[in-house]
């Protein structure tokens, strides 16, 4: 039986220390990764499709969202993404929690100045001689809508496809081997470093008696960060050499090859046709 983790049972919110909060956040990250793996291997529309058809079809929808000049067509792509997510076990609540809120915050801050900086027909007068224009509102809506739609479709690909299958699908579709290698190693190192950081924080917390003051907690956290950086650099070199010694050349190999079935072809053809129609919508 595994020993109980200090980070699995963080202290109450009122008395949580800095080290405990960081360890709890890392634990939540690892738990979320486990849930994502279970979702990718579970039942659902997108989970049952060939990864190559899925990646190509959803990427075509992303291109359509970027290329379209019609807000109605952009809303249709977004609605289609929500429907595909719901049929694959990725409901609107999860999408809102994982992508919509963050994209709205960051893209909204970027799009906000366009409301008054883009010249056009005034809609709402503001102080200092500024005004919200119709063209500025349209530009901001396009920027925000394209960002939300693209991020939603990209998240659907990641959540409904096991990571090794996704990497092999990208390689099969012509993505350069170097790019696939970088994606694979980055994904792996995120969780290796997260697990290493969690072990360091748990080791430190297990040796503390009572609660540290803010200055001591910040000192402990910065010391652990420095140790983690040094250990991660050493680990990166060791892992790279061991992979090279075992014949790693950047290609992704699976026990089972992909099988492109008729329903995969129908799904891909339907998404490509929809993407083309929506991309051309609004053009003269």
C-alpha positions as a Markdown table, in Angstrom:
| # | Residue | x | y | z |
|---|---|---|---|---|
| 1 | Unk | 0.0 | 0.0 | 0.0 |
| 2 | Unk | 1.3 | 3.4 | -0.9 |
| 3 | Unk | 2.1 | 5.8 | 1.9 |
| 4 | Unk | -0.3 | 8.7 | 2.5 |
| 5 | Unk | 0.7 | 11.9 | 0.7 |
| 6 | Unk | 0.9 | 15.2 | 2.6 |
| 7 | Unk | -0.1 | 17.0 | -0.6 |
| 8 | Unk | -3.2 | 14.8 | -1.0 |
| 9 | Unk | -4.6 | 16.3 | 2.2 |
| 10 | Unk | -3.7 | 19.9 | 2.2 |
| 11 | Unk | -4.5 | 22.0 | 5.3 |
| 12 | Unk | -7.7 | 24.0 | 5.4 |
| 13 | Unk | -7.9 | 27.1 | 3.3 |
| 14 | Unk | -7.7 | 29.5 | 6.2 |
| 15 | Unk | -4.4 | 28.1 | 7.5 |
| 16 | Unk | -2.8 | 26.8 | 4.3 |
| 17 | Unk | 0.9 | 27.6 | 4.0 |
| 18 | Unk | 2.6 | 28.5 | 0.7 |
| 19 | Unk | 4.4 | 25.1 | 0.4 |
| 20 | Unk | 1.2 | 23.3 | 1.0 |
| 21 | Unk | -0.7 | 25.3 | -1.6 |
| 22 | Unk | 2.0 | 24.7 | -4.2 |
| 23 | Unk | 2.1 | 21.0 | -3.5 |
| 24 | Unk | -1.7 | 20.8 | -3.6 |
| 25 | Unk | -1.7 | 22.5 | -7.0 |
| 26 | Unk | 0.8 | 20.0 | -8.4 |
| 27 | Unk | -1.3 | 17.2 | -7.1 |
| 28 | Unk | -4.4 | 18.6 | -8.8 |
| 29 | Unk | -2.4 | 18.8 | -12.0 |
| 30 | Unk | -1.4 | 15.1 | -11.9 |
| 31 | Unk | -5.0 | 14.2 | -11.0 |
| 32 | Unk | -6.3 | 16.1 | -13.9 |
| 33 | Unk | -3.8 | 14.3 | -16.2 |
| 34 | Unk | -5.1 | 11.0 | -15.1 |
| 35 | Unk | -8.7 | 12.0 | -15.7 |
| 36 | Unk | -7.7 | 13.2 | -19.2 |
| 37 | Unk | -6.1 | 9.8 | -20.0 |
| 38 | Unk | -9.3 | 8.0 | -18.9 |
| 39 | Unk | -11.4 | 10.4 | -21.0 |
| 40 | Unk | -9.3 | 9.8 | -24.1 |
| 41 | Unk | -9.7 | 6.0 | -23.7 |
| 42 | Unk | -13.4 | 6.1 | -22.9 |
| 43 | Unk | -16.5 | 6.0 | -25.1 |
| 44 | Unk | -17.5 | 8.9 | -27.3 |
| 45 | Unk | -17.8 | 10.1 | -30.9 |
| 46 | Unk | -14.3 | 11.5 | -31.4 |
| 47 | Unk | -12.7 | 8.7 | -29.3 |
| 48 | Unk | -13.9 | 6.1 | -31.7 |
| 49 | Unk | -12.4 | 7.7 | -34.8 |
| 50 | Unk | -9.1 | 7.2 | -36.5 |
| 51 | Unk | -6.7 | 9.8 | -35.0 |
| 52 | Unk | -5.6 | 10.9 | -38.4 |
| 53 | Unk | -9.1 | 11.7 | -39.6 |
| 54 | Unk | -9.9 | 13.4 | -36.3 |
| 55 | Unk | -6.8 | 15.6 | -36.4 |
| 56 | Unk | -7.2 | 16.5 | -40.1 |
| 57 | Unk | -10.9 | 17.3 | -39.7 |
| 58 | Unk | -10.7 | 19.4 | -36.6 |
| 59 | Unk | -7.7 | 21.2 | -38.0 |
| 60 | Unk | -9.7 | 22.0 | -41.1 |
| 61 | Unk | -12.4 | 23.5 | -38.9 |
| 62 | Unk | -9.7 | 25.7 | -37.2 |
| 63 | Unk | -8.7 | 27.0 | -40.6 |
| 64 | Unk | -12.3 | 27.7 | -41.4 |
| 65 | Unk | -12.7 | 29.7 | -38.2 |
| 66 | Unk | -9.6 | 31.7 | -39.0 |
| 67 | Unk | -10.5 | 32.3 | -42.7 |
| 68 | Unk | -14.2 | 33.0 | -42.5 |
| 69 | Unk | -15.4 | 36.7 | -42.8 |
| 70 | Unk | -18.9 | 36.0 | -41.4 |
| 71 | Unk | -19.7 | 36.1 | -37.7 |
| 72 | Unk | -22.6 | 33.7 | -38.3 |
| 73 | Unk | -20.3 | 31.2 | -39.9 |
| 74 | Unk | -17.8 | 31.6 | -37.0 |
| 75 | Unk | -20.6 | 31.0 | -34.5 |
| 76 | Unk | -21.6 | 27.9 | -36.5 |
| 77 | Unk | -18.1 | 26.5 | -36.2 |
| 78 | Unk | -18.1 | 27.2 | -32.5 |
| 79 | Unk | -21.5 | 25.5 | -32.1 |
| 80 | Unk | -20.3 | 22.5 | -34.1 |
| 81 | Unk | -17.3 | 22.3 | -31.8 |
| 82 | Unk | -19.5 | 22.3 | -28.7 |
| 83 | Unk | -21.7 | 19.6 | -30.2 |
| 84 | Unk | -18.7 | 17.4 | -31.0 |
| 85 | Unk | -17.5 | 17.9 | -27.5 |
| 86 | Unk | -20.8 | 17.0 | -25.9 |
| 87 | Unk | -21.0 | 13.8 | -28.0 |
| 88 | Unk | -17.5 | 12.9 | -26.8 |
| 89 | Unk | -18.0 | 13.4 | -23.1 |
| 90 | Unk | -16.5 | 16.9 | -23.0 |
| 91 | Unk | -19.4 | 19.0 | -21.9 |
| 92 | Unk | -19.7 | 22.8 | -22.0 |
| 93 | Unk | -19.0 | 23.0 | -18.2 |
| 94 | Unk | -15.6 | 21.4 | -18.7 |
| 95 | Unk | -14.8 | 23.5 | -21.8 |
| 96 | Unk | -15.7 | 26.7 | -19.9 |
| 97 | Unk | -13.5 | 25.6 | -17.0 |
| 98 | Unk | -10.5 | 24.6 | -19.0 |
| 99 | Unk | -10.4 | 27.0 | -22.0 |
| 100 | Unk | -13.3 | 29.5 | -22.4 |
| 101 | Unk | -12.5 | 31.5 | -19.2 |
| 102 | Unk | -8.8 | 31.8 | -19.8 |
| 103 | Unk | -9.2 | 32.7 | -23.5 |
| 104 | Unk | -11.9 | 35.2 | -22.7 |
| 105 | Unk | -9.6 | 36.9 | -20.1 |
| 106 | Unk | -6.4 | 37.1 | -22.2 |
| 107 | Unk | -7.9 | 37.6 | -25.6 |
| 108 | Unk | -10.4 | 40.0 | -24.2 |
| 109 | Unk | -7.6 | 42.2 | -22.9 |
| 110 | Unk | -6.0 | 42.3 | -26.3 |
| 111 | Unk | -9.3 | 42.9 | -28.1 |
| 112 | Unk | -10.6 | 45.6 | -25.8 |
| 113 | Unk | -8.5 | 48.5 | -27.3 |
| 114 | Unk | -9.9 | 47.7 | -30.8 |
| 115 | Unk | -13.3 | 48.9 | -29.6 |
| 116 | Unk | -12.1 | 52.5 | -29.7 |
| 117 | Unk | -9.0 | 52.4 | -31.8 |
| 118 | Unk | -10.6 | 51.0 | -35.0 |
| 119 | Unk | -12.2 | 54.0 | -36.9 |
| 120 | Unk | -15.8 | 53.7 | -38.0 |
| 121 | Unk | -19.4 | 54.5 | -37.2 |
| 122 | Unk | -19.7 | 55.5 | -33.5 |
| 123 | Unk | -22.1 | 53.4 | -31.4 |
| 124 | Unk | -21.3 | 54.6 | -27.8 |
| 125 | Unk | -19.6 | 57.8 | -26.7 |
| 126 | Unk | -17.0 | 57.6 | -24.0 |
| 127 | Unk | -15.0 | 60.2 | -22.0 |
| 128 | Unk | -12.0 | 62.0 | -23.5 |
| 129 | Unk | -13.5 | 62.1 | -26.9 |
| 130 | Unk | -13.4 | 58.3 | -27.4 |
| 131 | Unk | -16.2 | 56.2 | -28.9 |
| 132 | Unk | -16.9 | 52.5 | -29.4 |
| 133 | Unk | -17.3 | 52.0 | -33.1 |
| 134 | Unk | -19.2 | 49.4 | -35.1 |
| 135 | Unk | -16.1 | 48.3 | -36.9 |
| 136 | Unk | -14.2 | 48.1 | -33.7 |
| 137 | Unk | -16.8 | 45.9 | -32.1 |
| 138 | Unk | -16.9 | 43.7 | -35.1 |
| 139 | Unk | -13.0 | 43.3 | -35.1 |
| 140 | Unk | -13.1 | 42.5 | -31.4 |
| 141 | Unk | -15.8 | 39.9 | -31.9 |
| 142 | Unk | -13.9 | 38.2 | -34.7 |
| 143 | Unk | -10.7 | 38.1 | -32.6 |
| 144 | Unk | -12.4 | 36.7 | -29.5 |
| 145 | Unk | -14.6 | 34.3 | -31.5 |
| 146 | Unk | -11.6 | 32.9 | -33.5 |
| 147 | Unk | -9.5 | 32.4 | -30.4 |
| 148 | Unk | -12.3 | 30.7 | -28.5 |
| 149 | Unk | -13.2 | 28.4 | -31.4 |
| 150 | Unk | -9.7 | 27.4 | -32.2 |
| 151 | Unk | -8.8 | 26.8 | -28.6 |
| 152 | Unk | -12.0 | 24.7 | -28.2 |
| 153 | Unk | -11.2 | 22.5 | -31.2 |
| 154 | Unk | -7.6 | 22.1 | -30.2 |
| 155 | Unk | -8.6 | 21.0 | -26.7 |
| 156 | Unk | -11.1 | 18.4 | -28.1 |
| 157 | Unk | -8.2 | 16.9 | -30.1 |
| 158 | Unk | -6.0 | 16.6 | -27.0 |
| 159 | Unk | -8.7 | 15.4 | -24.6 |
| 160 | Unk | -10.1 | 12.7 | -26.9 |
| 161 | Unk | -6.8 | 11.3 | -28.2 |
| 162 | Unk | -4.2 | 9.4 | -26.2 |
| 163 | Unk | -1.0 | 11.4 | -26.5 |
| 164 | Unk | 1.1 | 8.7 | -28.3 |
| 165 | Unk | -1.7 | 8.3 | -30.9 |
| 166 | Unk | -1.8 | 12.0 | -31.4 |
| 167 | Unk | 1.9 | 12.2 | -32.0 |
| 168 | Unk | 1.8 | 9.4 | -34.5 |
| 169 | Unk | -1.1 | 11.0 | -36.2 |
| 170 | Unk | 0.8 | 14.3 | -36.6 |
| 171 | Unk | 3.8 | 12.4 | -37.9 |
| 172 | Unk | 1.5 | 10.5 | -40.4 |
| 173 | Unk | 0.1 | 13.8 | -41.6 |
| 174 | Unk | 3.5 | 15.2 | -42.5 |
| 175 | Unk | 4.5 | 17.1 | -39.4 |
| 176 | Unk | 8.3 | 17.3 | -39.2 |
| 177 | Unk | 9.9 | 14.7 | -36.9 |
| 178 | Unk | 11.7 | 17.4 | -35.0 |
| 179 | Unk | 8.4 | 19.1 | -34.1 |
| 180 | Unk | 6.9 | 15.8 | -33.0 |
| 181 | Unk | 10.0 | 15.0 | -30.9 |
| 182 | Unk | 9.8 | 18.4 | -29.2 |
| 183 | Unk | 6.1 | 17.9 | -28.4 |
| 184 | Unk | 6.6 | 14.4 | -27.0 |
| 185 | Unk | 9.6 | 15.4 | -24.8 |
| 186 | Unk | 7.9 | 18.5 | -23.6 |
| 187 | Unk | 4.8 | 16.6 | -22.6 |
| 188 | Unk | 6.8 | 14.0 | -20.8 |
| 189 | Unk | 9.0 | 16.4 | -19.0 |
| 190 | Unk | 6.0 | 18.4 | -17.7 |
| 191 | Unk | 4.9 | 15.4 | -15.6 |
| 192 | Unk | 8.4 | 14.2 | -14.7 |
| 193 | Unk | 9.2 | 17.7 | -13.3 |
| 194 | Unk | 5.8 | 17.9 | -11.6 |
| 195 | Unk | 6.3 | 14.6 | -9.9 |
| 196 | Unk | 9.9 | 15.6 | -8.9 |
| 197 | Unk | 8.6 | 18.9 | -7.5 |
| 198 | Unk | 5.9 | 17.1 | -5.6 |
| 199 | Unk | 8.4 | 14.8 | -4.0 |
| 200 | Unk | 10.6 | 17.7 | -3.0 |
| 201 | Unk | 7.7 | 19.6 | -1.4 |
| 202 | Unk | 6.5 | 16.5 | 0.4 |
| 203 | Unk | 9.9 | 15.9 | 1.8 |
| 204 | Unk | 10.1 | 19.4 | 3.0 |
| 205 | Unk | 6.7 | 19.4 | 4.6 |
| 206 | Unk | 7.3 | 16.1 | 6.3 |
| 207 | Unk | 10.2 | 17.8 | 8.2 |
| 208 | Unk | 8.3 | 20.9 | 9.3 |
| 209 | Unk | 6.8 | 21.2 | 12.8 |
| 210 | Unk | 4.1 | 23.8 | 13.0 |
| 211 | Unk | 3.4 | 26.6 | 10.6 |
| 212 | Unk | 6.1 | 28.7 | 8.9 |
| 213 | Unk | 5.8 | 32.4 | 8.6 |
| 214 | Unk | 5.5 | 34.0 | 5.2 |
| 215 | Unk | 9.2 | 34.8 | 4.9 |
| 216 | Unk | 10.3 | 31.3 | 5.8 |
| 217 | Unk | 7.8 | 29.7 | 3.4 |
| 218 | Unk | 9.0 | 31.9 | 0.5 |
| 219 | Unk | 12.6 | 31.0 | 1.3 |
| 220 | Unk | 11.7 | 27.2 | 1.3 |
| 221 | Unk | 9.8 | 27.6 | -2.0 |
| 222 | Unk | 12.6 | 29.4 | -3.7 |
| 223 | Unk | 15.2 | 26.9 | -2.5 |
| 224 | Unk | 13.1 | 24.0 | -3.8 |
| 225 | Unk | 12.7 | 25.8 | -7.1 |
| 226 | Unk | 16.5 | 26.1 | -7.4 |
| 227 | Unk | 17.0 | 22.5 | -6.5 |
| 228 | Unk | 14.3 | 21.4 | -9.0 |
| 229 | Unk | 16.0 | 23.4 | -11.8 |
| 230 | Unk | 19.4 | 21.7 | -11.1 |
| 231 | Unk | 17.9 | 18.3 | -10.9 |
| 232 | Unk | 15.8 | 18.8 | -14.0 |
| 233 | Unk | 18.9 | 19.7 | -16.0 |
| 234 | Unk | 20.8 | 16.7 | -14.8 |
| 235 | Unk | 17.8 | 14.4 | -15.5 |
| 236 | Unk | 17.3 | 15.9 | -19.0 |
| 237 | Unk | 20.8 | 14.9 | -20.0 |
| 238 | Unk | 20.5 | 11.4 | -18.5 |
| 239 | Unk | 17.2 | 10.7 | -20.1 |
| 240 | Unk | 18.4 | 12.0 | -23.5 |
| 241 | Unk | 21.4 | 9.8 | -23.5 |
| 242 | Unk | 19.4 | 6.7 | -22.4 |
| 243 | Unk | 16.9 | 7.3 | -25.2 |
| 244 | Unk | 19.6 | 7.6 | -27.8 |
| 245 | Unk | 21.2 | 4.4 | -26.5 |
| 246 | Unk | 17.9 | 2.6 | -26.9 |
| 247 | Unk | 17.5 | 3.7 | -30.5 |
| 248 | Unk | 15.2 | 6.7 | -30.2 |
| 249 | Unk | 15.2 | 8.7 | -33.4 |
| 250 | Unk | 12.0 | 10.7 | -32.9 |
| 251 | Unk | 9.6 | 8.3 | -34.6 |
| 252 | Unk | 6.5 | 7.2 | -32.6 |
| 253 | Unk | 5.8 | 3.4 | -32.6 |
| 254 | Unk | 2.7 | 1.8 | -31.3 |
| 255 | Unk | 1.7 | -1.8 | -30.7 |
| 256 | Unk | -1.3 | -1.4 | -33.0 |
| 257 | Unk | -1.3 | 0.4 | -36.4 |
| 258 | Unk | -4.1 | 2.8 | -37.3 |
| 259 | Unk | -7.0 | 1.5 | -39.4 |
| 260 | Unk | -8.9 | 3.9 | -41.6 |
| 261 | Unk | -12.5 | 2.7 | -41.7 |
| 262 | Unk | -15.4 | 3.9 | -43.9 |
| 263 | Unk | -16.9 | 5.9 | -41.0 |
| 264 | Unk | -13.6 | 7.7 | -40.6 |
| 265 | Unk | -13.7 | 8.7 | -44.2 |
| 266 | Unk | -17.3 | 9.9 | -43.9 |
| 267 | Unk | -16.4 | 11.9 | -40.8 |
| 268 | Unk | -13.4 | 13.5 | -42.5 |
| 269 | Unk | -15.3 | 14.3 | -45.7 |
| 270 | Unk | -18.2 | 15.9 | -43.8 |
| 271 | Unk | -15.8 | 18.1 | -41.7 |
| 272 | Unk | -13.8 | 19.1 | -44.8 |
| 273 | Unk | -17.0 | 20.0 | -46.7 |
| 274 | Unk | -18.4 | 22.0 | -43.7 |
| 275 | Unk | -15.0 | 23.7 | -43.2 |
| 276 | Unk | -14.9 | 24.8 | -46.9 |
| 277 | Unk | -18.5 | 26.1 | -46.9 |
| 278 | Unk | -18.0 | 28.0 | -43.6 |
| 279 | Unk | -14.6 | 29.4 | -44.7 |
| 280 | Unk | -16.2 | 30.8 | -47.9 |
| 281 | Unk | -19.2 | 32.2 | -46.1 |
| 282 | Unk | -19.4 | 36.0 | -46.2 |
| 283 | Unk | -17.0 | 36.4 | -49.1 |
| 284 | Unk | -18.1 | 38.3 | -52.2 |
